[in-house]
């Protein structure tokens, strides 16, 4: 899913590695316990740049461009969250990372759901921002009719900033986004599948999310054994860029505590 635009920052921490048939780009900051950061659809690693300075004081950040996004390639020109999860696991294996914590925005959060249900023992804690278990009708309607020109201005800016290969990459991503409306297999998590997740989980959701209604976030939280729900009032899709939302401090407080925290 598209997420709120984050400004471009100069960065020299990037690396690219071969993952099967794709070149996968990632950035690394800080030292210590690994913290994986995954962006939303149409975005890239730089969507996390507003948060990396503070987060890297506490963690070794692995900030990924998912397949076909940013600097990462995608020769097949297809995207599923299940494949994205497999890509990320292969990257972590190349980096020698077994256990880790993670945060994901929208498509990044959906990728984490695949990771947390397929290899639950590897994720210690995670933050899911504007994620979903399935695509409801309102999301499918947006996916079906979306074009570059009909996207909000800030989303168009994000696509342009993140599409390192230009207009052709933007066209490919929008075609993949449109295709989600016909896919009922990729995002199809049941209550039972969510119960297999062992990671401590913070579910972050805006109460005005136009893609995924808040009851989906409530359902995710109720079916993960050790989960906390943070509903952001008047929050849209991926509402963490609002200066009034204390995202970084709240996420760090959650990640650094062994037990669930209370969200006021």
C-alpha positions in Angstrom: 0.0 0.0 0.0 1.1 3.6 -0.5 2.2 5.3 2.6 2.7 9.0 3.6 5.6 10.7 1.8 8.8 11.0 3.7 11.5 13.6 2.6 14.6 12.5 0.8 17.8 12.5 2.8 21.3 12.0 1.7 22.6 8.5 2.5 25.8 6.6 2.0 24.9 3.4 4.0 23.5 1.5 1.0 24.4 -2.0 -0.1 23.1 -4.4 -2.8 23.2 -8.2 -2.7 22.0 -10.9 -5.1 18.9 -12.7 -3.7 17.9 -15.4 -6.2 17.0 -13.4 -9.4 16.8 -10.0 -7.9 19.3 -7.4 -6.7 18.2 -6.4 -3.2 19.1 -3.0 -1.7 19.4 -2.3 2.0 20.8 0.3 4.3 22.5 -0.4 7.7 22.8 2.0 10.7 23.9 1.5 14.3 25.0 -1.5 16.2 23.5 -4.0 18.6 20.3 -6.0 18.3 19.0 -6.1 14.7 15.9 -4.1 14.0 14.4 -4.7 10.5 12.5 -1.8 8.9 10.1 -2.4 6.0 8.4 0.3 4.0 5.0 0.5 2.3 4.0 -0.2 -1.2 5.4 2.3 -3.7 7.9 3.5 -1.1 11.5 2.6 -0.3 14.0 2.6 2.5 14.1 6.4 2.7 10.5 6.4 4.1 12.3 5.4 7.4 14.9 8.1 7.3 12.9 10.5 9.6 13.3 7.8 12.3 16.7 6.2 11.7 18.8 8.7 13.7 17.0 8.0 16.9 16.3 4.3 16.3 20.0 3.7 15.4 21.1 4.9 18.9 19.4 1.7 20.3 19.6 -0.9 17.5 21.4 -2.2 14.4 19.0 -1.1 11.7 18.5 -3.1 8.5 16.4 -0.9 6.2 15.2 -2.7 3.1 14.0 -1.8 -0.3 11.5 -4.6 -1.1 11.5 -6.2 -4.5 10.9 -3.8 -7.3 11.0 -0.8 -5.0 13.7 1.8 -4.7 17.1 0.4 -5.8 15.9 -3.3 -5.6 15.1 -5.0 -8.9 12.2 -7.3 -9.8 12.6 -8.9 -13.3 9.4 -10.9 -13.0 7.4 -7.6 -12.5 5.1 -9.4 -9.9 4.7 -8.6 -6.2 3.3 -10.7 -3.4 3.8 -10.1 0.3 4.6 -13.8 0.6 7.5 -13.5 -1.9 8.7 -10.3 -0.3 8.9 -12.1 3.1 11.0 -14.9 1.5 13.3 -12.3 0.0 13.8 -10.6 3.4 14.6 -13.9 5.1 17.2 -14.7 2.4 18.8 -11.3 3.0 18.9 -11.8 6.7 20.6 -15.2 6.2 23.2 -13.5 4.0 23.8 -11.0 6.9 24.0 -13.8 9.4 21.0 -12.6 11.3 18.9 -15.2 13.1 16.8 -13.5 15.7 15.6 -9.9 15.2 12.9 -7.4 15.9 11.0 -5.6 13.2 8.7 -2.8 12.2 6.7 -2.5 9.0 4.4 0.1 7.4 1.4 -1.2 5.5 2.9 -3.6 2.9 5.9 -3.8 5.2 3.6 -4.9 8.0 1.9 -7.4 5.8 5.2 -8.8 4.8 6.0 -9.2 8.5 2.8 -11.1 9.0 4.0 -13.7 6.5 7.4 -13.8 8.2 6.0 -14.0 11.7 3.6 -16.9 10.8 6.1 -18.9 8.7 9.2 -18.6 11.0 7.7 -17.4 14.3 10.7 -18.3 16.4 13.0 -15.8 14.6 11.1 -12.5 15.5 11.3 -11.4 19.1 9.1 -8.3 18.8 7.4 -6.4 16.0 5.5 -3.2 15.2 2.7 -3.5 12.6 1.7 -0.1 11.2 -1.5 0.1 9.1 -1.3 -3.6 8.2 -4.1 -6.0 7.4 -5.0 -9.7 7.3 -6.9 -9.4 4.1 -8.0 -6.8 1.5 -11.5 -5.6 2.3 -13.8 -4.3 -0.5 -12.9 -0.7 0.2 -9.2 -1.4 -0.4 -9.9 -3.5 -3.5 -11.9 -0.6 -5.0 -8.9 1.7 -4.5 -6.5 -0.8 -5.9 -8.6 -1.4 -9.0 -9.0 2.2 -10.0 -5.6 3.7 -8.9 -3.5 5.5 -11.5 -0.6 7.8 -10.9 -2.7 10.9 -11.6 -5.4 9.9 -9.2 -3.1 9.4 -6.3 -2.8 12.1 -3.6 -0.1 14.6 -4.3 2.1 13.4 -1.4 1.9 9.8 -2.6 2.9 10.8 -6.2 5.9 12.7 -4.7 6.8 9.6 -2.7 6.6 7.4 -5.9 8.9 9.8 -7.8 11.4 10.0 -4.9 11.6 6.2 -4.5 11.4 5.0 -8.1 15.2 5.1 -8.7 14.6 3.8 -12.3 12.1 6.5 -13.2 8.7 6.4 -14.9 8.9 2.8 -16.1 9.4 1.6 -12.5 6.4 3.7 -11.4 4.3 2.2 -14.1 5.3 -1.3 -13.1 4.6 -0.6 -9.4 1.1 0.8 -10.2 0.3 -2.3 -12.3 1.3 -4.5 -9.4 -0.8 -2.4 -7.1 -3.8 -2.7 -9.4 -3.4 -6.5 -9.5 -3.9 -6.8 -5.7 -7.6 -6.3 -6.2 -7.9 -9.7 -7.8 -5.6 -11.6 -5.4 -7.4 -13.5 -2.6 -4.5 -15.8 -1.7 -1.6 -13.6 -0.7 -3.3 -11.8 2.2 -5.6 -14.3 3.7 -4.7 -14.7 7.4 -7.2 -16.4 9.6 -7.6 -16.1 13.4 -6.0 -19.5 13.7 -2.9 -18.5 11.7 -2.5 -15.3 13.8 -2.4 -17.4 17.0 0.9 -19.0 15.7 2.7 -15.7 16.1 4.9 -15.6 19.1 6.5 -12.2 18.7 5.4 -9.4 21.1 3.4 -7.2 18.8 2.4 -3.6 18.8 -0.5 -2.9 16.3 -0.6 0.7 15.2 -3.6 2.0 13.2 -5.3 5.2 12.3 -9.0 5.4 13.0 -9.6 7.0 9.6 -7.6 4.5 7.5 -9.3 4.5 4.1 -7.8 1.2 3.1 -8.3 -1.0 6.2 -11.0 -0.2 8.8 -9.9 -0.2 12.4 -11.8 -3.4 13.2 -9.1 -5.3 11.2 -6.4 -3.9 13.6 -8.5 -4.9 16.6 -8.9 -8.4 15.1 -5.1 -8.7 14.6 -4.5 -7.7 18.2 -7.1 -10.0 19.7 -5.7 -13.1 18.0 -2.0 -12.5 18.6 -1.1 -13.9 22.1 1.0 -11.0 23.3 -0.2 -7.9 21.4 -0.9 -4.3 22.2 -3.2 -2.0 20.2 -2.5 1.6 19.6 -5.3 3.4 17.7 -4.3 6.9 16.6 -7.2 9.4 16.7 -7.9 11.1 13.4 -5.1 9.0 11.9 -5.1 8.1 8.2 -3.2 5.3 6.5 0.4 5.1 8.0 -0.2 8.0 10.5 3.2 8.0 12.0 4.6 11.1 10.3 2.3 13.5 12.1 4.5 15.5 14.5 1.8 15.2 17.2 2.1 11.4 17.1 4.9 10.2 19.4 5.8 7.3 17.2 9.5 6.8 17.8 9.4 7.1 21.6 6.4 4.8 21.8 7.9 2.2 19.5 11.2 2.3 21.4 9.4 1.9 24.7 7.5 -1.1 23.4 10.6 -2.7 21.9 12.7 -2.3 25.0 10.2 -3.7 27.4 9.7 -7.5 27.8 6.1 -7.2 28.6 3.2 -5.4 26.8 2.9 -1.7 27.5 -0.1 0.5 28.1 -0.9 2.9 25.3 -2.7 6.1 26.4 
